[in-house]
Amino acid sequence: MSDVLVRNVADDVLKRLKARARQNRRSLQGEVRVILEHAAEGKVPSRRAVIDKVRALFKGRRFSDSAELIREDRER
């Protein structure tokens, strides 16, 4: 196996990667490896695909206007 070194990773990106690794019970290195493997295999869904999936979950549902709820909350 080969090694890959990534320099100049932003602090906030590193923090999110560490949190994601902790959530998935992996080391940071293990988490980055999984992310890279999925990206290389094309398993990373596009943003559009994610949006379409969420829209499908809520298809046909009606939601109230949130402005009314905010107004009521402010009046309290």
Beta strands, then each sheet from edge to edge (+ up, - down):
end
